[in-house]
């Protein structure tokens, strides 16, 4: 596994935990995409029913090219999470993560336990359109 990322799956909770650190290259992102594909096969829930906790507190400022690759990665509907939480440090790197997330719904936390608690909350039932 890369020293730039680690992915762990808790199939019983439909939870994907990701830790990312340092500077990423295109090769790192390619390796991450493959590791994510393999990890998602371990999930025991329907597609897109999982939740993801991504700890990026140790990430460094990335190049614009890498931020754009992260944006594309987050936009891939095949791996979209039901809920997505980022654990971030109050740095410029946080702003890059927020930019990469774009319009996608995600929450940002400075505490991993708070992020995981939010991920595991039951969702409110959706109302039918009138």
Chimera marker file (.cmm) of the C-alpha trace (Angstrom):
<marker_set name="trace">
<marker id="1" x="0.000" y="0.000" z="0.000" r="1" g="1" b="0" radius="0.5"/>
<marker id="2" x="1.161" y="3.496" z="-0.754" r="1" g="1" b="0" radius="0.5"/>
<marker id="3" x="2.502" y="5.762" z="1.956" r="1" g="1" b="0" radius="0.5"/>
<marker id="4" x="0.278" y="8.438" z="0.394" r="1" g="1" b="0" radius="0.5"/>
<marker id="5" x="-3.021" y="6.644" z="1.003" r="1" g="1" b="0" radius="0.5"/>
<marker id="6" x="-4.689" y="3.778" z="2.815" r="1" g="1" b="0" radius="0.5"/>
<marker id="7" x="-8.181" y="2.395" z="2.237" r="1" g="1" b="0" radius="0.5"/>
<marker id="8" x="-10.052" y="0.236" z="4.743" r="1" g="1" b="0" radius="0.5"/>
<marker id="9" x="-13.562" y="-1.169" z="4.309" r="1" g="1" b="0" radius="0.5"/>
<marker id="10" x="-15.970" y="-2.121" z="7.091" r="1" g="1" b="0" radius="0.5"/>
<marker id="11" x="-18.536" y="-4.193" z="5.140" r="1" g="1" b="0" radius="0.5"/>
<marker id="12" x="-20.889" y="-4.627" z="8.116" r="1" g="1" b="0" radius="0.5"/>
<marker id="13" x="-21.281" y="-0.833" z="8.420" r="1" g="1" b="0" radius="0.5"/>
<marker id="14" x="-21.059" y="-0.084" z="4.671" r="1" g="1" b="0" radius="0.5"/>
<marker id="15" x="-18.177" y="2.228" z="5.583" r="1" g="1" b="0" radius="0.5"/>
<marker id="16" x="-15.101" y="3.081" z="3.538" r="1" g="1" b="0" radius="0.5"/>
<marker id="17" x="-12.273" y="4.765" z="5.458" r="1" g="1" b="0" radius="0.5"/>
<marker id="18" x="-9.585" y="6.541" z="3.449" r="1" g="1" b="0" radius="0.5"/>
<marker id="19" x="-6.446" y="8.291" z="4.656" r="1" g="1" b="0" radius="0.5"/>
<marker id="20" x="-4.483" y="10.482" z="2.255" r="1" g="1" b="0" radius="0.5"/>
<marker id="21" x="-1.223" y="12.301" z="2.930" r="1" g="1" b="0" radius="0.5"/>
<marker id="22" x="1.624" y="14.136" z="1.261" r="1" g="1" b="0" radius="0.5"/>
<marker id="23" x="1.910" y="15.154" z="-2.368" r="1" g="1" b="0" radius="0.5"/>
<marker id="24" x="0.171" y="13.137" z="-5.088" r="1" g="1" b="0" radius="0.5"/>
<marker id="25" x="1.421" y="12.410" z="-8.574" r="1" g="1" b="0" radius="0.5"/>
<marker id="26" x="-0.604" y="11.090" z="-11.494" r="1" g="1" b="0" radius="0.5"/>
<marker id="27" x="0.822" y="7.637" z="-10.710" r="1" g="1" b="0" radius="0.5"/>
<marker id="28" x="-0.382" y="7.954" z="-7.097" r="1" g="1" b="0" radius="0.5"/>
<marker id="29" x="-3.879" y="8.791" z="-8.275" r="1" g="1" b="0" radius="0.5"/>
<marker id="30" x="-3.872" y="5.858" z="-10.698" r="1" g="1" b="0" radius="0.5"/>
<marker id="31" x="-2.795" y="3.561" z="-7.845" r="1" g="1" b="0" radius="0.5"/>
<marker id="32" x="-5.478" y="5.047" z="-5.604" r="1" g="1" b="0" radius="0.5"/>
<marker id="33" x="-8.183" y="4.483" z="-8.240" r="1" g="1" b="0" radius="0.5"/>
<marker id="34" x="-7.204" y="0.817" z="-8.528" r="1" g="1" b="0" radius="0.5"/>
<marker id="35" x="-7.085" y="0.383" z="-4.733" r="1" g="1" b="0" radius="0.5"/>
<marker id="36" x="-10.504" y="2.050" z="-4.428" r="1" g="1" b="0" radius="0.5"/>
<marker id="37" x="-11.942" y="-0.282" z="-7.096" r="1" g="1" b="0" radius="0.5"/>
<marker id="38" x="-10.640" y="-3.327" z="-5.209" r="1" g="1" b="0" radius="0.5"/>
<marker id="39" x="-11.839" y="-1.990" z="-1.838" r="1" g="1" b="0" radius="0.5"/>
<marker id="40" x="-15.353" y="-1.320" z="-3.122" r="1" g="1" b="0" radius="0.5"/>
<marker id="41" x="-15.680" y="-4.963" z="-4.133" r="1" g="1" b="0" radius="0.5"/>
<marker id="42" x="-15.549" y="-5.800" z="-0.414" r="1" g="1" b="0" radius="0.5"/>
<marker id="43" x="-18.684" y="-3.759" z="0.346" r="1" g="1" b="0" radius="0.5"/>
<marker id="44" x="-21.771" y="-5.817" z="1.174" r="1" g="1" b="0" radius="0.5"/>
<marker id="45" x="-24.305" y="-3.147" z="0.210" r="1" g="1" b="0" radius="0.5"/>
<marker id="46" x="-25.865" y="-2.079" z="-3.078" r="1" g="1" b="0" radius="0.5"/>
<marker id="47" x="-23.898" y="0.325" z="-5.269" r="1" g="1" b="0" radius="0.5"/>
<marker id="48" x="-23.728" y="3.855" z="-3.878" r="1" g="1" b="0" radius="0.5"/>
<marker id="49" x="-25.319" y="2.842" z="-0.541" r="1" g="1" b="0" radius="0.5"/>
<marker id="50" x="-22.031" y="3.088" z="1.360" r="1" g="1" b="0" radius="0.5"/>
<marker id="51" x="-20.616" y="6.031" z="3.306" r="1" g="1" b="0" radius="0.5"/>
<marker id="52" x="-17.053" y="7.321" z="3.046" r="1" g="1" b="0" radius="0.5"/>
<marker id="53" x="-14.790" y="8.943" z="5.620" r="1" g="1" b="0" radius="0.5"/>
<marker id="54" x="-11.703" y="10.523" z="4.042" r="1" g="1" b="0" radius="0.5"/>
<marker id="55" x="-9.004" y="11.824" z="6.395" r="1" g="1" b="0" radius="0.5"/>
<marker id="56" x="-6.916" y="14.368" z="4.491" r="1" g="1" b="0" radius="0.5"/>
<marker id="57" x="-5.351" y="16.161" z="7.470" r="1" g="1" b="0" radius="0.5"/>
<marker id="58" x="-1.854" y="15.194" z="6.313" r="1" g="1" b="0" radius="0.5"/>
<marker id="59" x="-2.259" y="16.145" z="2.651" r="1" g="1" b="0" radius="0.5"/>
<marker id="60" x="-0.040" y="18.863" z="1.267" r="1" g="1" b="0" radius="0.5"/>
<marker id="61" x="-1.010" y="21.560" z="-1.211" r="1" g="1" b="0" radius="0.5"/>
<marker id="62" x="-1.480" y="19.856" z="-4.594" r="1" g="1" b="0" radius="0.5"/>
<marker id="63" x="-0.871" y="21.118" z="-8.130" r="1" g="1" b="0" radius="0.5"/>
<marker id="64" x="-3.905" y="22.330" z="-10.091" r="1" g="1" b="0" radius="0.5"/>
<marker id="65" x="-3.630" y="19.270" z="-12.339" r="1" g="1" b="0" radius="0.5"/>
<marker id="66" x="-3.867" y="16.939" z="-9.352" r="1" g="1" b="0" radius="0.5"/>
<marker id="67" x="-6.807" y="18.884" z="-7.867" r="1" g="1" b="0" radius="0.5"/>
<marker id="68" x="-8.611" y="18.484" z="-11.199" r="1" g="1" b="0" radius="0.5"/>
<marker id="69" x="-7.907" y="14.733" z="-11.139" r="1" g="1" b="0" radius="0.5"/>
<marker id="70" x="-9.334" y="14.580" z="-7.614" r="1" g="1" b="0" radius="0.5"/>
<marker id="71" x="-12.427" y="16.468" z="-8.828" r="1" g="1" b="0" radius="0.5"/>
<marker id="72" x="-12.924" y="13.926" z="-11.635" r="1" g="1" b="0" radius="0.5"/>
<marker id="73" x="-12.391" y="11.073" z="-9.179" r="1" g="1" b="0" radius="0.5"/>
<marker id="74" x="-15.049" y="12.453" z="-6.831" r="1" g="1" b="0" radius="0.5"/>
<marker id="75" x="-17.491" y="12.923" z="-9.710" r="1" g="1" b="0" radius="0.5"/>
<marker id="76" x="-17.360" y="9.266" z="-10.810" r="1" g="1" b="0" radius="0.5"/>
<marker id="77" x="-20.935" y="8.000" z="-10.268" r="1" g="1" b="0" radius="0.5"/>
<marker id="78" x="-19.806" y="4.372" z="-10.008" r="1" g="1" b="0" radius="0.5"/>
<marker id="79" x="-18.119" y="5.071" z="-6.659" r="1" g="1" b="0" radius="0.5"/>
<marker id="80" x="-20.398" y="7.809" z="-5.297" r="1" g="1" b="0" radius="0.5"/>
<marker id="81" x="-21.075" y="7.495" z="-1.566" r="1" g="1" b="0" radius="0.5"/>
<marker id="82" x="-24.456" y="7.953" z="0.038" r="1" g="1" b="0" radius="0.5"/>
<marker id="83" x="-22.643" y="10.264" z="2.444" r="1" g="1" b="0" radius="0.5"/>
<marker id="84" x="-19.161" y="11.706" z="2.189" r="1" g="1" b="0" radius="0.5"/>
<marker id="85" x="-17.200" y="13.235" z="5.079" r="1" g="1" b="0" radius="0.5"/>
<marker id="86" x="-13.732" y="14.746" z="5.041" r="1" g="1" b="0" radius="0.5"/>
<marker id="87" x="-11.553" y="15.176" z="8.104" r="1" g="1" b="0" radius="0.5"/>
<marker id="88" x="-9.469" y="18.238" z="7.371" r="1" g="1" b="0" radius="0.5"/>
<marker id="89" x="-6.902" y="20.470" z="9.005" r="1" g="1" b="0" radius="0.5"/>
<marker id="90" x="-7.562" y="24.213" z="8.997" r="1" g="1" b="0" radius="0.5"/>
<marker id="91" x="-5.054" y="24.887" z="6.207" r="1" g="1" b="0" radius="0.5"/>
<marker id="92" x="-4.905" y="25.900" z="2.583" r="1" g="1" b="0" radius="0.5"/>
<marker id="93" x="-5.055" y="22.183" z="1.686" r="1" g="1" b="0" radius="0.5"/>
<marker id="94" x="-8.603" y="22.165" z="3.121" r="1" g="1" b="0" radius="0.5"/>
<marker id="95" x="-9.570" y="24.828" z="0.595" r="1" g="1" b="0" radius="0.5"/>
<marker id="96" x="-8.192" y="22.628" z="-2.192" r="1" g="1" b="0" radius="0.5"/>
<marker id="97" x="-10.279" y="19.678" z="-0.989" r="1" g="1" b="0" radius="0.5"/>
<marker id="98" x="-13.374" y="21.884" z="-0.861" r="1" g="1" b="0" radius="0.5"/>
<marker id="99" x="-12.644" y="23.073" z="-4.405" r="1" g="1" b="0" radius="0.5"/>
<marker id="100" x="-12.199" y="19.483" z="-5.618" r="1" g="1" b="0" radius="0.5"/>
<marker id="101" x="-15.512" y="18.459" z="-4.057" r="1" g="1" b="0" radius="0.5"/>
<marker id="102" x="-17.254" y="21.217" z="-6.009" r="1" g="1" b="0" radius="0.5"/>
<marker id="103" x="-21.036" y="20.989" z="-6.028" r="1" g="1" b="0" radius="0.5"/>
<marker id="104" x="-21.030" y="17.456" z="-4.648" r="1" g="1" b="0" radius="0.5"/>
<marker id="105" x="-22.605" y="17.191" z="-1.234" r="1" g="1" b="0" radius="0.5"/>
<marker id="106" x="-20.013" y="16.537" z="1.459" r="1" g="1" b="0" radius="0.5"/>
<marker id="107" x="-19.348" y="17.626" z="5.029" r="1" g="1" b="0" radius="0.5"/>
<marker id="108" x="-16.053" y="18.760" z="6.503" r="1" g="1" b="0" radius="0.5"/>
<marker id="109" x="-14.881" y="18.031" z="10.036" r="1" g="1" b="0" radius="0.5"/>
<marker id="110" x="-11.733" y="18.581" z="12.068" r="1" g="1" b="0" radius="0.5"/>
<marker id="111" x="-12.499" y="15.566" z="14.293" r="1" g="1" b="0" radius="0.5"/>
<marker id="112" x="-12.642" y="12.036" z="12.852" r="1" g="1" b="0" radius="0.5"/>
<marker id="113" x="-15.065" y="10.749" z="15.510" r="1" g="1" b="0" radius="0.5"/>
<marker id="114" x="-17.548" y="13.547" z="14.701" r="1" g="1" b="0" radius="0.5"/>
<marker id="115" x="-17.237" y="12.787" z="10.996" r="1" g="1" b="0" radius="0.5"/>
<marker id="116" x="-17.905" y="9.079" z="11.519" r="1" g="1" b="0" radius="0.5"/>
<marker id="117" x="-20.849" y="9.800" z="13.835" r="1" g="1" b="0" radius="0.5"/>
<marker id="118" x="-22.408" y="12.005" z="11.141" r="1" g="1" b="0" radius="0.5"/>
<marker id="119" x="-21.839" y="9.336" z="8.487" r="1" g="1" b="0" radius="0.5"/>
<marker id="120" x="-23.571" y="6.668" z="10.549" r="1" g="1" b="0" radius="0.5"/>
<marker id="121" x="-26.685" y="8.734" z="11.411" r="1" g="1" b="0" radius="0.5"/>
<marker id="122" x="-29.850" y="7.407" z="9.826" r="1" g="1" b="0" radius="0.5"/>
<marker id="123" x="-31.100" y="9.521" z="6.964" r="1" g="1" b="0" radius="0.5"/>
<marker id="124" x="-34.401" y="11.349" z="7.287" r="1" g="1" b="0" radius="0.5"/>
<marker id="125" x="-37.107" y="9.851" z="5.084" r="1" g="1" b="0" radius="0.5"/>
<marker id="126" x="-37.631" y="11.734" z="1.841" r="1" g="1" b="0" radius="0.5"/>
<marker id="127" x="-41.019" y="13.259" z="1.178" r="1" g="1" b="0" radius="0.5"/>
<marker id="128" x="-42.846" y="12.470" z="-2.010" r="1" g="1" b="0" radius="0.5"/>
<marker id="129" x="-43.289" y="15.379" z="-4.410" r="1" g="1" b="0" radius="0.5"/>
<marker id="130" x="-46.757" y="16.890" z="-4.279" r="1" g="1" b="0" radius="0.5"/>
<link id1="1" id2="2" r="1" g="1" b="0" radius="0.2"/>
<link id1="2" id2="3" r="1" g="1" b="0" radius="0.2"/>
<link id1="3" id2="4" r="1" g="1" b="0" radius="0.2"/>
<link id1="4" id2="5" r="1" g="1" b="0" radius="0.2"/>
<link id1="5" id2="6" r="1" g="1" b="0" radius="0.2"/>
<link id1="6" id2="7" r="1" g="1" b="0" radius="0.2"/>
<link id1="7" id2="8" r="1" g="1" b="0" radius="0.2"/>
<link id1="8" id2="9" r="1" g="1" b="0" radius="0.2"/>
<link id1="9" id2="10" r="1" g="1" b="0" radius="0.2"/>
<link id1="10" id2="11" r="1" g="1" b="0" radius="0.2"/>
<link id1="11" id2="12" r="1" g="1" b="0" radius="0.2"/>
<link id1="12" id2="13" r="1" g="1" b="0" radius="0.2"/>
<link id1="13" id2="14" r="1" g="1" b="0" radius="0.2"/>
<link id1="14" id2="15" r="1" g="1" b="0" radius="0.2"/>
<link id1="15" id2="16" r="1" g="1" b="0" radius="0.2"/>
<link id1="16" id2="17" r="1" g="1" b="0" radius="0.2"/>
<link id1="17" id2="18" r="1" g="1" b="0" radius="0.2"/>
<link id1="18" id2="19" r="1" g="1" b="0" radius="0.2"/>
<link id1="19" id2="20" r="1" g="1" b="0" radius="0.2"/>
<link id1="20" id2="21" r="1" g="1" b="0" radius="0.2"/>
<link id1="21" id2="22" r="1" g="1" b="0" radius="0.2"/>
<link id1="22" id2="23" r="1" g="1" b="0" radius="0.2"/>
<link id1="23" id2="24" r="1" g="1" b="0" radius="0.2"/>
<link id1="24" id2="25" r="1" g="1" b="0" radius="0.2"/>
<link id1="25" id2="26" r="1" g="1" b="0" radius="0.2"/>
<link id1="26" id2="27" r="1" g="1" b="0" radius="0.2"/>
<link id1="27" id2="28" r="1" g="1" b="0" radius="0.2"/>
<link id1="28" id2="29" r="1" g="1" b="0" radius="0.2"/>
<link id1="29" id2="30" r="1" g="1" b="0" radius="0.2"/>
<link id1="30" id2="31" r="1" g="1" b="0" radius="0.2"/>
<link id1="31" id2="32" r="1" g="1" b="0" radius="0.2"/>
<link id1="32" id2="33" r="1" g="1" b="0" radius="0.2"/>
<link id1="33" id2="34" r="1" g="1" b="0" radius="0.2"/>
<link id1="34" id2="35" r="1" g="1" b="0" radius="0.2"/>
<link id1="35" id2="36" r="1" g="1" b="0" radius="0.2"/>
<link id1="36" id2="37" r="1" g="1" b="0" radius="0.2"/>
<link id1="37" id2="38" r="1" g="1" b="0" radius="0.2"/>
<link id1="38" id2="39" r="1" g="1" b="0" radius="0.2"/>
<link id1="39" id2="40" r="1" g="1" b="0" radius="0.2"/>
<link id1="40" id2="41" r="1" g="1" b="0" radius="0.2"/>
<link id1="41" id2="42" r="1" g="1" b="0" radius="0.2"/>
<link id1="42" id2="43" r="1" g="1" b="0" radius="0.2"/>
<link id1="43" id2="44" r="1" g="1" b="0" radius="0.2"/>
<link id1="44" id2="45" r="1" g="1" b="0" radius="0.2"/>
<link id1="45" id2="46" r="1" g="1" b="0" radius="0.2"/>
<link id1="46" id2="47" r="1" g="1" b="0" radius="0.2"/>
<link id1="47" id2="48" r="1" g="1" b="0" radius="0.2"/>
<link id1="48" id2="49" r="1" g="1" b="0" radius="0.2"/>
<link id1="49" id2="50" r="1" g="1" b="0" radius="0.2"/>
<link id1="50" id2="51" r="1" g="1" b="0" radius="0.2"/>
<link id1="51" id2="52" r="1" g="1" b="0" radius="0.2"/>
<link id1="52" id2="53" r="1" g="1" b="0" radius="0.2"/>
<link id1="53" id2="54" r="1" g="1" b="0" radius="0.2"/>
<link id1="54" id2="55" r="1" g="1" b="0" radius="0.2"/>
<link id1="55" id2="56" r="1" g="1" b="0" radius="0.2"/>
<link id1="56" id2="57" r="1" g="1" b="0" radius="0.2"/>
<link id1="57" id2="58" r="1" g="1" b="0" radius="0.2"/>
<link id1="58" id2="59" r="1" g="1" b="0" radius="0.2"/>
<link id1="59" id2="60" r="1" g="1" b="0" radius="0.2"/>
<link id1="60" id2="61" r="1" g="1" b="0" radius="0.2"/>
<link id1="61" id2="62" r="1" g="1" b="0" radius="0.2"/>
<link id1="62" id2="63" r="1" g="1" b="0" radius="0.2"/>
<link id1="63" id2="64" r="1" g="1" b="0" radius="0.2"/>
<link id1="64" id2="65" r="1" g="1" b="0" radius="0.2"/>
<link id1="65" id2="66" r="1" g="1" b="0" radius="0.2"/>
<link id1="66" id2="67" r="1" g="1" b="0" radius="0.2"/>
<link id1="67" id2="68" r="1" g="1" b="0" radius="0.2"/>
<link id1="68" id2="69" r="1" g="1" b="0" radius="0.2"/>
<link id1="69" id2="70" r="1" g="1" b="0" radius="0.2"/>
<link id1="70" id2="71" r="1" g="1" b="0" radius="0.2"/>
<link id1="71" id2="72" r="1" g="1" b="0" radius="0.2"/>
<link id1="72" id2="73" r="1" g="1" b="0" radius="0.2"/>
<link id1="73" id2="74" r="1" g="1" b="0" radius="0.2"/>
<link id1="74" id2="75" r="1" g="1" b="0" radius="0.2"/>
<link id1="75" id2="76" r="1" g="1" b="0" radius="0.2"/>
<link id1="76" id2="77" r="1" g="1" b="0" radius="0.2"/>
<link id1="77" id2="78" r="1" g="1" b="0" radius="0.2"/>
<link id1="78" id2="79" r="1" g="1" b="0" radius="0.2"/>
<link id1="79" id2="80" r="1" g="1" b="0" radius="0.2"/>
<link id1="80" id2="81" r="1" g="1" b="0" radius="0.2"/>
<link id1="81" id2="82" r="1" g="1" b="0" radius="0.2"/>
<link id1="82" id2="83" r="1" g="1" b="0" radius="0.2"/>
<link id1="83" id2="84" r="1" g="1" b="0" radius="0.2"/>
<link id1="84" id2="85" r="1" g="1" b="0" radius="0.2"/>
<link id1="85" id2="86" r="1" g="1" b="0" radius="0.2"/>
<link id1="86" id2="87" r="1" g="1" b="0" radius="0.2"/>
<link id1="87" id2="88" r="1" g="1" b="0" radius="0.2"/>
<link id1="88" id2="89" r="1" g="1" b="0" radius="0.2"/>
<link id1="89" id2="90" r="1" g="1" b="0" radius="0.2"/>
<link id1="90" id2="91" r="1" g="1" b="0" radius="0.2"/>
<link id1="91" id2="92" r="1" g="1" b="0" radius="0.2"/>
<link id1="92" id2="93" r="1" g="1" b="0" radius="0.2"/>
<link id1="93" id2="94" r="1" g="1" b="0" radius="0.2"/>
<link id1="94" id2="95" r="1" g="1" b="0" radius="0.2"/>
<link id1="95" id2="96" r="1" g="1" b="0" radius="0.2"/>
<link id1="96" id2="97" r="1" g="1" b="0" radius="0.2"/>
<link id1="97" id2="98" r="1" g="1" b="0" radius="0.2"/>
<link id1="98" id2="99" r="1" g="1" b="0" radius="0.2"/>
<link id1="99" id2="100" r="1" g="1" b="0" radius="0.2"/>
<link id1="100" id2="101" r="1" g="1" b="0" radius="0.2"/>
<link id1="101" id2="102" r="1" g="1" b="0" radius="0.2"/>
<link id1="102" id2="103" r="1" g="1" b="0" radius="0.2"/>
<link id1="103" id2="104" r="1" g="1" b="0" radius="0.2"/>
<link id1="104" id2="105" r="1" g="1" b="0" radius="0.2"/>
<link id1="105" id2="106" r="1" g="1" b="0" radius="0.2"/>
<link id1="106" id2="107" r="1" g="1" b="0" radius="0.2"/>
<link id1="107" id2="108" r="1" g="1" b="0" radius="0.2"/>
<link id1="108" id2="109" r="1" g="1" b="0" radius="0.2"/>
<link id1="109" id2="110" r="1" g="1" b="0" radius="0.2"/>
<link id1="110" id2="111" r="1" g="1" b="0" radius="0.2"/>
<link id1="111" id2="112" r="1" g="1" b="0" radius="0.2"/>
<link id1="112" id2="113" r="1" g="1" b="0" radius="0.2"/>
<link id1="113" id2="114" r="1" g="1" b="0" radius="0.2"/>
<link id1="114" id2="115" r="1" g="1" b="0" radius="0.2"/>
<link id1="115" id2="116" r="1" g="1" b="0" radius="0.2"/>
<link id1="116" id2="117" r="1" g="1" b="0" radius="0.2"/>
<link id1="117" id2="118" r="1" g="1" b="0" radius="0.2"/>
<link id1="118" id2="119" r="1" g="1" b="0" radius="0.2"/>
<link id1="119" id2="120" r="1" g="1" b="0" radius="0.2"/>
<link id1="120" id2="121" r="1" g="1" b="0" radius="0.2"/>
<link id1="121" id2="122" r="1" g="1" b="0" radius="0.2"/>
<link id1="122" id2="123" r="1" g="1" b="0" radius="0.2"/>
<link id1="123" id2="124" r="1" g="1" b="0" radius="0.2"/>
<link id1="124" id2="125" r="1" g="1" b="0" radius="0.2"/>
<link id1="125" id2="126" r="1" g="1" b="0" radius="0.2"/>
<link id1="126" id2="127" r="1" g="1" b="0" radius="0.2"/>
<link id1="127" id2="128" r="1" g="1" b="0" radius="0.2"/>
<link id1="128" id2="129" r="1" g="1" b="0" radius="0.2"/>
<link id1="129" id2="130" r="1" g="1" b="0" radius="0.2"/>
</marker_set>
